[in-house]
Amino acid sequence: MPLDDDAVAEIYREHGPMLRRVVWRATSDANRVEDIVQEVILRVWKQAPEAENLRAYLITTARHLIVDQYRAAGRRPQQAQLVEVAEQDSALDRALDQVLVEEALGRLQANHREIVRCLYYERLTVAETSLRVGVPEGTVKSRAYYAVRNLRVILDEMGVTR
């Protein structure tokens, strides 16, 4: 049974920008982005999925539509094109992973997020992070431990299983 129009409009307002970012990273074609986002929302409206994590369902549906469109375009991969298809799938997976990690990091406490940024993104040592943040090295280690633990919980809540 389809969802009512207000529920679909709310889903579109809440998740539309995220879907556009995900699809844009995979296709870089503004027309395809809008087509795919609208198709994803249309499927939600028609199917009224009972997904635990709507965001994960939307991303998965978008990925399936992108792959389906690629295949429907008549691109039958030859031996040389198989590598290109694998690279595109890999790029799409990386883009989806990046969106999920960015969202998960946004849910961390600010002091934990800063430690993760320094240690994992900037590749600073514990001592360098301690100097930059202005806390003892033990505090950096403790915050890093709790940040990673909280990230695991957040990603689990988001439906990320790998």
DSSP file (Angstrom, degrees, kcal/mol; ACC not computed):
  #  RESIDUE AA STRUCTURE BP1 BP2  ACC     N-H-->O    O-->H-N    N-H-->O    O-->H-N    TCO  KAPPA ALPHA  PHI   PSI    X-CA   Y-CA   Z-CA
    1    1 A M              0   0    0      0, 0.0     0, 0.0     0, 0.0     0, 0.0   0.000 360.0 360.0 360.0 127.1    0.0    0.0    0.0
    2    2 A P        -     0   0    0      0, 0.0    44,-0.2     0, 0.0    43,-0.1  -0.199 360.0-110.3 -63.8 152.7    1.5    3.3   -1.0
    3    3 A L        -     0   0    0     42,-1.8     2,-0.1    41,-0.3    45,-0.0  -0.373  40.1 -96.5 -73.7 160.5    2.5    5.9    1.6
    4    4 A D     >  -     0   0    0      1,-0.1     4,-1.9    -2,-0.1     3,-0.3  -0.396  35.0-108.2 -76.2 161.8    0.5    9.1    1.8
    5    5 A D  H  > S+     0   0    0      1,-0.2     4,-2.5     2,-0.2     5,-0.2   0.835 116.3  55.0 -61.6 -36.5    1.8   12.2    0.0
    6    6 A D  H  > S+     0   0    0      2,-0.2     4,-2.1     1,-0.2    -1,-0.2   0.902 107.6  49.2 -65.9 -40.6    2.9   14.0    3.2
    7    7 A A  H  > S+     0   0    0     -3,-0.3     4,-2.2     2,-0.2    -1,-0.2   0.909 113.0  47.2 -64.8 -41.6    5.1   11.1    4.3
    8    8 A V  H  X S+     0   0    0     -4,-1.9     4,-2.6     2,-0.2    -2,-0.2   0.906 110.7  52.0 -66.7 -41.6    6.8   10.9    0.9
    9    9 A A  H  X S+     0   0    0     -4,-2.5     4,-2.4     1,-0.2    -1,-0.2   0.891 109.8  49.7 -62.0 -38.8    7.3   14.7    0.8
   10   10 A E  H  X S+     0   0    0     -4,-2.1     4,-2.6     2,-0.2     5,-0.2   0.914 110.5  49.3 -66.1 -43.3    8.9   14.5    4.3
   11   11 A I  H  X S+     0   0    0     -4,-2.2     4,-2.9     1,-0.2     5,-0.4   0.916 111.9  49.7 -60.7 -43.1   11.2   11.7    3.2
   12   12 A Y  H  X S+     0   0    0     -4,-2.6     4,-2.0     1,-0.2    -2,-0.2   0.917 113.0  45.8 -63.1 -44.3   12.2   13.7    0.1
   13   13 A R  H  < S+     0   0    0     -4,-2.4    -2,-0.2     1,-0.2    -1,-0.2   0.912 119.5  40.8 -64.4 -42.6   12.9   16.8    2.1
   14   14 A E  H  < S+     0   0    0     -4,-2.6     4,-0.2    -5,-0.2    -2,-0.2   0.890 131.0  21.8 -75.8 -40.3   14.9   14.9    4.7
   15   15 A H  H  X S+     0   0    0     -4,-2.9     4,-2.4    -5,-0.2     5,-0.2   0.558  97.7  89.4-109.5 -10.8   16.9   12.5    2.5
   16   16 A G  H  X S+     0   0    0     -4,-2.0     4,-2.6    -5,-0.4     5,-0.2   0.916  88.3  49.2 -56.8 -49.2   16.8   14.2   -0.9
   17   17 A P  H  > S+     0   0    0      0, 0.0     4,-2.0     0, 0.0    -1,-0.2   0.904 112.6  48.3 -59.7 -40.6   20.1   16.2   -0.5
   18   18 A M  H  > S+     0   0    0     -4,-0.2     4,-2.3     2,-0.2    -2,-0.2   0.920 111.3  50.4 -65.0 -42.9   22.0   13.2    0.8
   19   19 A L  H  X S+     0   0    0     -4,-2.4     4,-2.8     1,-0.2     5,-0.3   0.909 108.2  53.0 -61.7 -41.9   20.7   11.1   -2.2
   20   20 A R  H  X S+     0   0    0     -4,-2.6     4,-2.7     1,-0.2    -1,-0.2   0.915 109.2  49.4 -60.0 -42.4   21.8   13.7   -4.6
   21   21 A R  H  X S+     0   0    0     -4,-2.0     4,-2.1     2,-0.2    -2,-0.2   0.930 112.7  47.3 -62.1 -44.9   25.3   13.8   -3.2
   22   22 A V  H  X S+     0   0    0     -4,-2.3     4,-1.1     1,-0.2    -2,-0.2   0.945 116.3  42.5 -62.5 -48.8   25.5   10.0   -3.4
   23   23 A V  H  X S+     0   0    0     -4,-2.8     4,-2.5     1,-0.2     5,-0.5   0.889 111.3  55.6 -68.3 -38.8   24.3    9.8   -6.9
   24   24 A W  H  X S+     0   0    0     -4,-2.7     4,-1.7    -5,-0.3    -1,-0.2   0.913 105.8  51.9 -60.0 -42.4   26.3   12.7   -8.1
   25   25 A R  H  < S+     0   0    0     -4,-2.1    -1,-0.2     1,-0.2    -2,-0.2   0.800 115.5  42.7 -64.2 -27.2   29.5   11.1   -6.9
   26   26 A A  H  < S+     0   0    0     -4,-1.1    -2,-0.2    -3,-0.3    -1,-0.2   0.806 133.1  14.3 -88.5 -31.0   28.6    8.0   -8.8
   27   27 A T  H  <  -     0   0    0     -4,-2.5    -3,-0.2    -5,-0.1    -2,-0.2   0.755  70.0-153.8-117.5 -33.8   27.4    9.5  -12.1
   28   28 A S     <  +     0   0    0     -4,-1.7     2,-0.5    -5,-0.5    -4,-0.1   0.796  59.5 119.1  56.4  31.0   28.4   13.2  -12.3
   29   29 A D     >  -     0   0    0     -6,-0.2     4,-2.6     1,-0.1    -1,-0.2  -0.952  55.3-155.9-129.0 110.4   25.4   13.8  -14.6
   30   30 A A  H  > S+     0   0    0     -2,-0.5     4,-2.0     1,-0.2     5,-0.2   0.854  93.8  50.4 -57.0 -39.5   22.9   16.3  -13.2
   31   31 A N  H  > S+     0   0    0      1,-0.2     4,-2.2     2,-0.2    -1,-0.2   0.922 112.2  46.3 -66.5 -43.1   20.0   14.9  -15.3
   32   32 A R  H  > S+     0   0    0      2,-0.2     4,-2.8     1,-0.2     5,-0.3   0.874 108.3  58.2 -66.1 -36.1   20.7   11.3  -14.2
   33   33 A V  H  X S+     0   0    0     -4,-2.6     4,-2.6     1,-0.2     5,-0.2   0.960 109.9  42.0 -57.7 -52.0   21.0   12.5  -10.6
   34   34 A E  H  X S+     0   0    0     -4,-2.0     4,-2.5     1,-0.2     5,-0.2   0.902 114.5  51.9 -64.2 -40.9   17.5   14.0  -10.6
   35   35 A D  H  X S+     0   0    0     -4,-2.2     4,-2.2     1,-0.2    -1,-0.2   0.929 113.2  44.0 -60.3 -45.5   16.1   11.0  -12.4
   36   36 A I  H  X S+     0   0    0     -4,-2.8     4,-2.6     2,-0.2    -2,-0.2   0.919 113.2  50.2 -69.0 -43.4   17.5    8.5  -10.0
   37   37 A V  H  X S+     0   0    0     -4,-2.6     4,-2.3    -5,-0.3     5,-0.2   0.929 113.0  47.1 -60.8 -44.6   16.6   10.5   -6.9
   38   38 A Q  H  X S+     0   0    0     -4,-2.5     4,-2.5    -5,-0.2    -1,-0.2   0.896 111.5  50.9 -64.5 -38.8   13.0   10.8   -8.1
   39   39 A E  H  X S+     0   0    0     -4,-2.2     4,-2.3    -5,-0.2    -1,-0.2   0.897 109.2  51.0 -65.1 -39.4   12.9    7.1   -9.0
   40   40 A V  H  X S+     0   0    0     -4,-2.6     4,-2.1     2,-0.2    -2,-0.2   0.945 112.9  45.1 -61.9 -47.5   14.1    6.2   -5.5
   41   41 A I  H  X S+     0   0    0     -4,-2.3     4,-2.5     1,-0.2    -2,-0.2   0.886 111.1  54.2 -64.9 -38.1   11.4    8.3   -3.9
   42   42 A L  H  X S+     0   0    0     -4,-2.5     4,-2.6     1,-0.2    -1,-0.2   0.903 107.9  49.7 -62.0 -40.9    8.8    6.9   -6.3
   43   43 A R  H  X S+     0   0    0     -4,-2.3     4,-3.0     2,-0.2     5,-0.4   0.891 109.8  50.8 -65.7 -38.4    9.8    3.4   -5.2
   44   44 A V  H  X S+     0   0    0     -4,-2.1     4,-2.2     2,-0.2   -41,-0.3   0.927 111.5  48.9 -62.4 -43.5    9.5    4.4   -1.6
   45   45 A W  H  < S+     0   0    0     -4,-2.5   -42,-1.8     1,-0.2    -2,-0.2   0.924 118.2  38.9 -61.8 -45.6    6.1    5.8   -2.2
   46   46 A K  H  < S+     0   0    0     -4,-2.6    -2,-0.2   -44,-0.2    -1,-0.2   0.904 125.8  33.9 -72.8 -42.3    4.8    2.8   -4.1
   47   47 A Q  H  < S-     0   0    0     -4,-3.0    -3,-0.2    -5,-0.2    -2,-0.2   0.699  81.4-153.6 -92.7 -19.9    6.4    0.0   -2.0
   48   48 A A     <  -     0   0    0     -4,-2.2    -4,-0.1    -5,-0.4    -3,-0.1   0.941  24.7-148.6  44.1  63.1    6.2    1.6    1.5
   49   49 A P        -     0   0    0      0, 0.0     2,-0.2     0, 0.0    -1,-0.1  -0.232  15.0-142.9 -64.6 149.2    9.2   -0.4    2.7
   50   50 A E        +     0   0    0     -3,-0.1     2,-0.2     3,-0.0    -2,-0.0  -0.382  42.2 159.5-105.0  52.1    9.4   -1.5    6.3
   51   51 A A        -     0   0    0     -2,-0.2     3,-0.3     1,-0.1     4,-0.1  -0.521  43.6-140.8 -77.7 140.8   13.2   -1.0    6.5
   52   52 A E  S    S+     0   0    0      1,-0.3     2,-0.6    -2,-0.2    -1,-0.1   0.891 100.2  35.4 -64.4 -38.8   14.8   -0.5    9.9
   53   53 A N     >  -     0   0    0      1,-0.2     4,-2.0   106,-0.1    -1,-0.3  -0.903  68.8-173.7-121.3 100.8   17.1    2.1    8.4
   54   54 A L  H  > S+     0   0    0     -2,-0.6     4,-2.7    -3,-0.3     5,-0.2   0.875  84.9  56.5 -62.7 -39.5   15.4    4.1    5.7
   55   55 A R  H  > S+     0   0    0      1,-0.2     4,-2.4     2,-0.2    -1,-0.2   0.922 108.1  46.8 -60.9 -44.8   18.6    5.9    4.8
   56   56 A A  H  > S+     0   0    0      1,-0.2     4,-2.5     2,-0.2    -1,-0.2   0.899 112.0  51.7 -64.2 -39.6   20.4    2.6    4.1
   57   57 A Y  H  X S+     0   0    0     -4,-2.0     4,-2.5     2,-0.2    -2,-0.2   0.920 110.1  49.0 -61.4 -43.9   17.4    1.4    2.1
   58   58 A L  H  X S+     0   0    0     -4,-2.7     4,-2.4     2,-0.2    -2,-0.2   0.916 112.4  47.1 -63.6 -44.0   17.5    4.7    0.0
   59   59 A I  H  X S+     0   0    0     -4,-2.4     4,-2.5     2,-0.2    -1,-0.2   0.920 113.1  48.7 -64.8 -43.5   21.2    4.4   -0.7
   60   60 A T  H  X S+     0   0    0     -4,-2.5     4,-2.3     1,-0.2    -2,-0.2   0.914 111.9  49.2 -62.9 -43.0   21.0    0.7   -1.7
   61   61 A T  H  X S+     0   0    0     -4,-2.5     4,-2.2     2,-0.2    -1,-0.2   0.906 110.9  50.3 -63.1 -41.9   18.0    1.5   -4.0
   62   62 A A  H  X S+     0   0    0     -4,-2.4     4,-2.4     1,-0.2    -2,-0.2   0.917 109.7  50.8 -62.1 -43.0   19.9    4.3   -5.6
   63   63 A R  H  X S+     0   0    0     -4,-2.5     4,-2.4     1,-0.2    -2,-0.2   0.920 109.8  49.9 -61.7 -43.2   22.9    2.1   -6.2
   64   64 A H  H  X S+     0   0    0     -4,-2.3     4,-2.7     1,-0.2    -1,-0.2   0.895 110.5  50.2 -62.7 -40.0   20.8   -0.6   -7.8
   65   65 A L  H  X S+     0   0    0     -4,-2.2     4,-2.7     2,-0.2     5,-0.2   0.901 109.7  50.6 -65.3 -40.4   19.2    2.0  -10.1
   66   66 A I  H  X S+     0   0    0     -4,-2.4     4,-2.2     2,-0.2    -2,-0.2   0.940 113.4  44.9 -62.2 -47.1   22.6    3.3  -11.1
   67   67 A V  H  X S+     0   0    0     -4,-2.4     4,-2.3     1,-0.2    -2,-0.2   0.918 113.2  51.1 -63.4 -43.2   23.8   -0.2  -11.9
   68   68 A D  H  X S+     0   0    0     -4,-2.7     4,-2.6     1,-0.2    -2,-0.2   0.907 110.6  48.7 -61.3 -42.8   20.6   -1.0  -13.8
   69   69 A Q  H  X S+     0   0    0     -4,-2.7     4,-1.2     2,-0.2    -1,-0.2   0.896 110.0  52.1 -64.8 -39.5   20.8    2.1  -15.9
   70   70 A Y  H  <>S+     0   0    0     -4,-2.2     5,-0.7    -5,-0.2     3,-0.4   0.929 113.8  43.0 -62.2 -44.7   24.4    1.4  -16.7
   71   71 A R  H ><5S+     0   0    0     -4,-2.3     3,-1.3     1,-0.2     4,-0.2   0.885 110.6  55.5 -68.9 -38.7   23.5   -2.1  -17.9
   72   72 A A  H 3<5S+     0   0    0     -4,-2.6    -1,-0.2     1,-0.3    -2,-0.2   0.701  88.1  78.5 -69.4 -19.0   20.4   -1.0  -19.7
   73   73 A A  T 3<5S-     0   0    0     -4,-1.2    -1,-0.3    -3,-0.4    -2,-0.1   0.444 115.4-107.4 -71.2   3.1   22.4    1.5  -21.8
   74   74 A G  T < 5 +     0   0    0     -3,-1.3     2,-1.4     1,-0.2    -2,-0.1   0.639  69.3 149.5  82.8  14.0   23.5   -1.5  -23.9
   75   75 A R      < -     0   0    0     -5,-0.7    -1,-0.2    -4,-0.2    -2,-0.1  -0.674  22.5-176.3 -84.0  94.7   27.0   -1.6  -22.5
   76   76 A R        -     0   0    0     -2,-1.4     5,-0.1    -3,-0.1     2,-0.1  -0.827  29.9-123.7 -91.2 108.4   27.9   -5.2  -22.7
   77   77 A P        -     0   0    0      0, 0.0     2,-0.1     0, 0.0    -2,-0.0  -0.284  24.7-160.5 -61.2 127.0   31.3   -5.4  -21.1
   78   78 A Q     >  -     0   0    0     -2,-0.1     4,-1.3     1,-0.0     3,-0.2  -0.338  44.8 -83.4 -87.7-179.2   34.0   -6.9  -23.3
   79   79 A Q  H >> S+     0   0    0      1,-0.2     3,-0.5     2,-0.2     4,-0.5   0.908 132.5  45.1 -55.5 -45.2   37.1   -8.2  -21.8
   80   80 A A  H 3> S+     0   0    0      1,-0.2     4,-0.6     2,-0.2     3,-0.4   0.799 111.2  54.2 -71.2 -28.4   38.8   -4.8  -21.7
   81   81 A Q  H 3> S+     0   0    0     -3,-0.2     4,-2.4     1,-0.2    -1,-0.2   0.657  87.9  78.6 -81.9 -15.0   35.6   -3.1  -20.3
   82   82 A L  H <X S+     0   0    0     -4,-1.3     4,-2.3    -3,-0.5    -1,-0.2   0.888  93.1  50.9 -60.4 -38.5   35.4   -5.5  -17.4
   83   83 A V  H  X S+     0   0    0     -4,-0.5     4,-2.4    -3,-0.4    -1,-0.2   0.901 109.0  51.6 -64.3 -41.1   38.1   -3.5  -15.5
   84   84 A E  H  X S+     0   0    0     -4,-0.6     4,-2.3     2,-0.2    -2,-0.2   0.910 110.0  48.6 -62.6 -43.1   36.2   -0.3  -16.2
   85   85 A V  H  X S+     0   0    0     -4,-2.4     4,-2.4     2,-0.2    -2,-0.2   0.920 111.8  49.3 -63.0 -44.4   33.0   -1.7  -14.8
   86   86 A A  H  X S+     0   0    0     -4,-2.3     4,-2.3     1,-0.2    -2,-0.2   0.891 110.9  50.3 -62.8 -39.4   34.8   -3.0  -11.7
   87   87 A E  H  X S+     0   0    0     -4,-2.4     4,-2.6     2,-0.2    -1,-0.2   0.891 110.1  50.0 -66.3 -39.0   36.4    0.4  -11.2
   88   88 A Q  H  X S+     0   0    0     -4,-2.3     4,-2.4     2,-0.2    -2,-0.2   0.913 111.2  48.4 -65.9 -41.8   33.1    2.2  -11.5
   89   89 A D  H  X S+     0   0    0     -4,-2.4     4,-2.5     2,-0.2    -2,-0.2   0.913 112.8  48.9 -62.0 -41.8   31.5   -0.2   -8.9
   90   90 A S  H  X S+     0   0    0     -4,-2.3     4,-2.5     2,-0.2    -2,-0.2   0.906 110.8  49.8 -64.7 -42.2   34.5    0.4   -6.6
   91   91 A A  H  X S+     0   0    0     -4,-2.6     4,-2.3     2,-0.2    -2,-0.2   0.895 111.3  49.6 -63.9 -39.7   34.2    4.2   -7.1
   92   92 A L  H  X S+     0   0    0     -4,-2.4     4,-2.6     2,-0.2     5,-0.2   0.925 110.4  49.9 -64.5 -44.6   30.5    4.0   -6.3
   93   93 A D  H  X S+     0   0    0     -4,-2.5     4,-2.7     1,-0.2    -2,-0.2   0.913 111.0  49.5 -60.3 -42.7   31.2    1.9   -3.2
   94   94 A R  H  X S+     0   0    0     -4,-2.5     4,-2.5     2,-0.2    -1,-0.2   0.902 110.8  50.2 -63.3 -40.6   33.8    4.4   -2.0
   95   95 A A  H  X S+     0   0    0     -4,-2.3     4,-2.1     2,-0.2    -2,-0.2   0.916 112.6  46.1 -64.2 -42.9   31.4    7.4   -2.6
   96   96 A L  H  X S+     0   0    0     -4,-2.6     4,-2.2     1,-0.2    -2,-0.2   0.915 112.7  50.6 -65.5 -42.2   28.7    5.6   -0.6
   97   97 A D  H  X S+     0   0    0     -4,-2.7     4,-2.8    -5,-0.2     5,-0.2   0.908 108.7  52.6 -60.4 -42.0   31.1    4.7    2.2
   98   98 A Q  H  X S+     0   0    0     -4,-2.5     4,-2.7     1,-0.2     5,-0.2   0.908 108.7  49.4 -62.5 -42.8   32.3    8.3    2.3
   99   99 A V  H  X S+     0   0    0     -4,-2.1     4,-2.2     2,-0.2    -1,-0.2   0.926 113.2  46.9 -62.1 -44.3   28.8    9.7    2.7
  100  100 A L  H  X S+     0   0    0     -4,-2.2     4,-2.5     2,-0.2    -2,-0.2   0.910 113.4  47.5 -65.5 -42.4   28.1    7.2    5.5
  101  101 A V  H  X S+     0   0    0     -4,-2.8     4,-3.0     2,-0.2     5,-0.2   0.909 110.9  52.0 -66.7 -41.1   31.3    7.9    7.3
  102  102 A E  H  X S+     0   0    0     -4,-2.7     4,-1.9    -5,-0.2    -1,-0.2   0.919 111.9  46.5 -59.9 -42.8   30.8   11.7    7.1
  103  103 A E  H  X S+     0   0    0     -4,-2.2     4,-0.8    -5,-0.2    -2,-0.2   0.920 112.8  49.2 -65.9 -42.3   27.3   11.3    8.5
  104  104 A A  H >< S+     0   0    0     -4,-2.5     3,-1.0     1,-0.2     4,-0.5   0.915 110.3  50.7 -63.5 -42.8   28.6    9.1   11.3
  105  105 A L  H >< S+     0   0    0     -4,-3.0     3,-1.3     1,-0.3    -1,-0.2   0.874 103.8  59.8 -62.4 -36.0   31.4   11.5   12.2
  106  106 A G  H 3< S+     0   0    0     -4,-1.9    -1,-0.3     1,-0.3    -2,-0.2   0.737 101.4  54.9 -63.3 -21.8   28.9   14.3   12.3
  107  107 A R  T << S+     0   0    0     -3,-1.0    -1,-0.3    -4,-0.8    -2,-0.2   0.571  90.1  96.5 -88.6 -10.1   27.1   12.4   15.1
  108  108 A L  S <  S-     0   0    0     -3,-1.3     2,-0.1    -4,-0.5    39,-0.0  -0.368  89.7 -92.2 -74.6 158.3   30.2   12.2   17.3
  109  109 A Q     >  -     0   0    0      1,-0.1     4,-2.7    -2,-0.1     3,-0.3  -0.391  39.8-113.7 -63.2 150.2   30.9   14.6   20.1
  110  110 A A  H  > S+     0   0    0      1,-0.2     4,-2.2     2,-0.2     5,-0.2   0.878 115.4  50.8 -58.0 -41.8   33.1   17.6   18.8
  111  111 A N  H  > S+     0   0    0      1,-0.2     4,-1.4     2,-0.2    -1,-0.2   0.856 113.0  46.1 -68.9 -32.7   36.1   16.6   20.9
  112  112 A H  H  > S+     0   0    0     -3,-0.3     4,-2.4     2,-0.2    -2,-0.2   0.900 110.9  52.7 -71.6 -41.6   36.0   13.0   19.7
  113  113 A R  H  X S+     0   0    0     -4,-2.7     4,-2.5     1,-0.2    -2,-0.2   0.889 107.8  52.0 -60.9 -39.6   35.5   14.2   16.1
  114  114 A E  H  X S+     0   0    0     -4,-2.2     4,-2.3    -5,-0.2    -1,-0.2   0.894 109.3  49.1 -65.1 -40.4   38.6   16.5   16.4
  115  115 A I  H  X S+     0   0    0     -4,-1.4     4,-2.9     2,-0.2     5,-0.3   0.922 111.7  48.9 -65.0 -44.0   40.8   13.6   17.7
  116  116 A V  H  X>S+     0   0    0     -4,-2.4     4,-2.7     1,-0.2     5,-1.0   0.918 110.8  51.1 -61.8 -43.3   39.6   11.3   14.8
  117  117 A R  I  X>S+     0   0    0     -4,-2.5     5,-2.3     3,-0.2     4,-0.9   0.927 114.6  42.9 -60.2 -45.5   40.3   14.0   12.3
  118  118 A C  I  <5S+     0   0    0     -4,-2.3     6,-2.6     3,-0.2    -2,-0.2   0.946 122.7  35.9 -66.7 -49.2   43.9   14.6   13.6
  119  119 A L  I  <5S+     0   0    0     -4,-2.9    -2,-0.2     4,-0.2    -3,-0.2   0.906 130.8  24.7 -75.1 -42.3   44.8   10.9   14.1
  120  120 A Y  I  <5S+     0   0    0     -4,-2.7    -3,-0.2    -5,-0.3    -2,-0.1   0.792 130.3  32.6-100.1 -30.9   43.1    9.3   11.1
  121  121 A Y  I  <<S+     0   0    0     -5,-1.0    -3,-0.2    -4,-0.9    -4,-0.1   0.876 130.4  31.0 -93.5 -44.0   42.7   12.0    8.5
  122  122 A E  S   <S-     0   0    0     -5,-2.3    -3,-0.2    -6,-0.2    -4,-0.1   0.575  97.7-135.3 -89.8  -9.5   45.8   14.1    9.0
  123  123 A R        +     0   0    0     -6,-0.3    -4,-0.2     1,-0.2     2,-0.2   0.848  43.3 164.2  58.8  38.0   47.8   11.1   10.2
  124  124 A L        -     0   0    0     -6,-2.6    -1,-0.2     1,-0.1     2,-0.1  -0.503  37.9-113.4 -79.3 154.7   49.3   13.0   13.2
  125  125 A T     >  -     0   0    0     -2,-0.2     4,-2.5     1,-0.1     5,-0.2  -0.306  30.4-103.8 -77.2 171.0   51.0   11.2   16.0
  126  126 A V  H  > S+     0   0    0      2,-0.2     4,-2.5     1,-0.2     5,-0.1   0.913 124.1  50.3 -61.7 -42.2   49.5   11.1   19.5
  127  127 A A  H  > S+     0   0    0      2,-0.2     4,-2.1     1,-0.2    -1,-0.2   0.916 111.7  47.0 -63.6 -43.6   52.1   13.6   20.6
  128  128 A E  H  > S+     0   0    0      1,-0.2     4,-2.4     2,-0.2    -1,-0.2   0.897 113.3  48.7 -65.8 -39.8   51.3   16.0   17.7
  129  129 A T  H  X S+     0   0    0     -4,-2.5     4,-2.9     2,-0.2     5,-0.4   0.902 108.2  55.0 -64.9 -40.5   47.6   15.7   18.3
  130  130 A S  H  X>S+     0   0    0     -4,-2.5     4,-2.0     1,-0.2     5,-1.2   0.914 110.7  45.2 -58.8 -44.4   48.2   16.3   22.0
  131  131 A L  H  <5S+     0   0    0     -4,-2.1    -1,-0.2     2,-0.2    -2,-0.2   0.918 115.0  47.1 -66.0 -43.4   50.0   19.6   21.2
  132  132 A R  H  <5S+     0   0    0     -4,-2.4    -2,-0.2     1,-0.2    -1,-0.2   0.921 120.0  36.9 -66.0 -43.9   47.4   20.7   18.6
  133  133 A V  H  <5S-     0   0    0     -4,-2.9    -1,-0.2    -5,-0.2    -2,-0.2   0.758 104.3-127.5 -83.0 -25.1   44.4   20.0   20.8
  134  134 A G  T  <5 +     0   0    0     -4,-2.0    -3,-0.2    -5,-0.4    -4,-0.1   0.820  68.0 113.1  83.7  31.7   46.0   21.1   24.0
  135  135 A V  S   <S-     0   0    0     -5,-1.2    -1,-0.3    -6,-0.2    -2,-0.1  -0.911  73.6 -87.0-129.1 159.2   45.3   18.0   26.1
  136  136 A P     >  -     0   0    0      0, 0.0     4,-1.8     0, 0.0     3,-0.4  -0.209  38.7-112.1 -62.4 157.2   47.6   15.3   27.5
  137  137 A E  H  > S+     0   0    0      1,-0.2     4,-2.4     2,-0.2     5,-0.2   0.862 117.6  57.4 -59.4 -37.8   48.6   12.3   25.4
  138  138 A G  H  > S+     0   0    0      1,-0.2     4,-2.4     2,-0.2    -1,-0.2   0.879 105.3  50.7 -61.4 -37.5   46.6   10.0   27.6
  139  139 A T  H  > S+     0   0    0     -3,-0.4     4,-3.0     2,-0.2     5,-0.2   0.883 107.8  53.1 -67.4 -38.4   43.5   12.0   27.0
  140  140 A V  H  X S+     0   0    0     -4,-1.8     4,-2.4     2,-0.2    -2,-0.2   0.939 111.4  46.1 -60.1 -46.5   44.1   11.8   23.2
  141  141 A K  H  X S+     0   0    0     -4,-2.4     4,-2.3     2,-0.2    -2,-0.2   0.915 113.8  48.6 -63.1 -42.8   44.4    8.0   23.5
  142  142 A S  H  X S+     0   0    0     -4,-2.4     4,-2.5     2,-0.2     5,-0.2   0.926 112.7  47.0 -64.0 -45.5   41.3    7.8   25.6
  143  143 A R  H  X S+     0   0    0     -4,-3.0     4,-2.6     1,-0.2    -1,-0.2   0.881 111.0  52.7 -65.1 -36.7   39.2   10.0   23.3
  144  144 A A  H  X S+     0   0    0     -4,-2.4     4,-2.4    -5,-0.2     5,-0.2   0.924 109.6  49.1 -63.7 -43.2   40.4    8.0   20.3
  145  145 A Y  H  X S+     0   0    0     -4,-2.3     4,-2.2     1,-0.2    -2,-0.2   0.950 115.8  41.8 -60.4 -50.4   39.3    4.8   21.9
  146  146 A Y  H  X S+     0   0    0     -4,-2.5     4,-2.6     1,-0.2    -1,-0.2   0.843 112.5  55.0 -69.4 -33.0   35.9    6.1   22.8
  147  147 A A  H  X S+     0   0    0     -4,-2.6     4,-2.5    -5,-0.2    -1,-0.2   0.940 110.8  44.4 -63.6 -47.0   35.5    7.9   19.4
  148  148 A V  H  X S+     0   0    0     -4,-2.4     4,-2.1     2,-0.2    -2,-0.2   0.903 113.7  50.8 -65.2 -40.7   36.1    4.6   17.5
  149  149 A R  H  X S+     0   0    0     -4,-2.2     4,-1.7    -5,-0.2    -1,-0.2   0.925 112.5  46.2 -62.1 -44.1   33.9    2.7   19.8
  150  150 A N  H  X S+     0   0    0     -4,-2.6     4,-2.8     1,-0.2    -2,-0.2   0.871 108.7  56.1 -67.4 -36.6   31.1    5.3   19.3
  151  151 A L  H  X S+     0   0    0     -4,-2.5     4,-3.0     1,-0.2     5,-0.3   0.903 105.3  52.4 -60.8 -40.4   31.6    5.3   15.6
  152  152 A R  H  X S+     0   0    0     -4,-2.1     4,-2.1     2,-0.2    -1,-0.2   0.923 111.5  46.1 -61.3 -43.3   31.1    1.5   15.5
  153  153 A V  H  X S+     0   0    0     -4,-1.7     4,-2.4     2,-0.2    -2,-0.2   0.926 113.9  48.3 -64.8 -45.0   27.8    1.9   17.4
  154  154 A I  H  X S+     0   0    0     -4,-2.8     4,-1.7     2,-0.2    -2,-0.2   0.930 112.8  47.3 -62.7 -46.4   26.7    4.8   15.1
  155  155 A L  H  <>S+     0   0    0     -4,-3.0     5,-2.6     1,-0.2     4,-0.3   0.874 111.0  52.5 -63.9 -36.2   27.5    2.9   12.0
  156  156 A D  H ><5S+     0   0    0     -4,-2.1     3,-1.2    -5,-0.3    -1,-0.2   0.914 108.6  49.8 -64.2 -42.4   25.7   -0.2   13.3
  157  157 A E  H 3<5S+     0   0    0     -4,-2.4    -1,-0.2     1,-0.3    -2,-0.2   0.815 106.9  56.6 -64.6 -30.3   22.6    2.0   14.0
  158  158 A M  T 3<5S-     0   0    0     -4,-1.7    -1,-0.3    -5,-0.2    -2,-0.2   0.513 121.4-109.1 -79.8  -4.7   22.9    3.3   10.4
  159  159 A G  T < 5 +     0   0    0     -3,-1.2     2,-0.5    -4,-0.3    -3,-0.2   0.617  65.5 151.9  89.0  12.6   22.7   -0.3    9.1
  160  160 A V      < +     0   0    0     -5,-2.6    -1,-0.3    -6,-0.2    -2,-0.1  -0.676  15.5 175.3 -79.7 123.2   26.4   -0.5    8.0
  161  161 A T              0   0    0     -2,-0.5    -1,-0.1    -3,-0.1    -5,-0.1   0.475 360.0 360.0-110.5  -3.9   27.4   -4.1    8.2
  162  162 A R              0   0    0      0, 0.0    -1,-0.1     0, 0.0    -2,-0.1   0.410 360.0 360.0-119.6 360.0   30.9   -4.1    6.8
